[in-house]
């Protein structure tokens, strides 16, 4: 039941309606502006290319996450975080041995005086 999303209108979610509306606000005026100078076919292709990201934002979902979260995760892994993460431990036993060696050195220095 958690995967069921509430539909607002035309069996679309609020997110889908907003993205499709934004795509229409960007694509349709661009088509009418470019139709005369470039021709109908080229204007339609430019309109589709401009609207495609909005459609992807509206429809694409992977493992319950929308596109921007998936892209953000990919960018974090590939760009922002280091590729090689050195494995370092601070072993309690090794810390005790280092402390004992330091005490021995202090005692040796104290005896030499």
URJOCOR-V104807 format. One record per residue. N is the residue number from 1. D_FIRST is the distance of its C-alpha to the first C-alpha in whole Angstrom. Layout:
N/D_FIRST
N/D_FIRST
//
This chain:
1/0
2/4
3/5
4/6
5/9
6/11
7/14
8/18
9/20
10/21
11/17
12/17
13/16
14/18
15/19
16/20
17/22
18/24
19/24
20/26
21/28
22/29
23/30
24/32
25/34
26/35
27/35
28/37
29/40
30/41
31/41
32/43
33/45
34/46
35/46
36/50
37/51
38/49
39/49
40/46
41/44
42/44
43/43
44/40
45/39
46/40
47/37
48/35
49/35
50/35
51/32
52/30
53/29
54/27
55/25
56/24
57/23
58/21
59/19
60/20
61/17
62/17
63/15
64/13
65/16
66/18
67/22
68/24
69/22
70/23
71/26
72/27
73/26
74/28
75/31
76/31
77/31
78/34
79/36
80/35
81/35
82/38
83/38
84/40
85/39
86/42
87/41
88/43
89/44
90/46
91/47
92/48
93/51
94/52
95/52
96/54
97/57
98/57
99/58
100/60
101/62
102/62
103/64
104/66
105/67
106/68
107/70
108/72
109/73
110/74
111/76
112/78
113/79
//
